[in-house]
Amino acid sequence: MNTYPKTATTHENSTTNLYVYEYKGRLSDKITYRKNLVSEIQGRCGNALGAFDADTMNEASFRSFAERAKAEGFTIYRLVQV
């Protein structure tokens, strides 16, 4: 039986969890998985968003992260196929 701990990406489908962010007027490349998005923004932002843990993030904490990232100048978009 597999007893590996679940990470944020085990709950996501890469075809439905695609993101981009805008920062200083530029859009990022397409990013798969919330965990990767959070890690990339944290890397650009330093300690301002360090309190968020990308590995254990749920929908509520992701929304809090997005609000805090917005205050730091990032706008996050979830891509949805039409």
N, C-alpha and C positions, 0 to 999 in steps of 0.2 A: 504494500500500500504506500502511496506517495504521501509523505508528510512534510513536503517543502512548504515554507510559509508563503502565503499569498502576497504578492506585491501589487502595486497599483495597476500595472499593466495586465495582470491576469483577469481583471474585470472589464477590460476594454477591448473593443473590436477595432482594429486599425482602419477599417473602411468607414466606420462611423465616428471615430474619434480623431479627426484631423483638425489641426489648429494652425493659425498664423497669428503673429502679433505685429502691431505697428509701434514703432519707437522712433522719435525724432523725424517723423515724416516718411519713414521707410518701412516697408513690409518685409517680414522674415520669409524664409523659404517655408514650404509646407512642413509641418512637424507632426509625426504620428505619436500618439499616446500622450496623455496628460503629464505623466511623470517626466517625459523628455522636455515638454514645454516648460514645466516648472523649473527643471534643472537649468535649462538654457537661460531663462529670465533671471534666475538667481545668480547665475554666472556673470551676467551683465550688470546686475544691480548691487552686488555685494551684500553687506550685512542687513540692508533695509528689509529684505524678505527672507532672511535666514531662519526665522522662527518656524517656517512651514516645512514639513517633511514630505517630500515628493513620494516616498515609498508607502506612506500610510494615508495619503490624502483621499478623502471621500468627496461627494458632491458638495456638501455644505462647506467644508474647509477649502475646496477649490474655488467656490464663489467668494469666500473671504480673501483668498489669495488674489483673485482677479480684481477685487475692489482695492486692495492694498497696492497691487501692481499699477492700477490706473492712477493712484495718487503719486506714483513714482514716474509716471509718464508713459506707461505701456497700455495699449488697448489690445485686448485678446479677442480673437474671433474664432468661433467653432465653425468649421466648414461643413455644409450640408449639401448633398447632391440634390438637384431639383429635377 
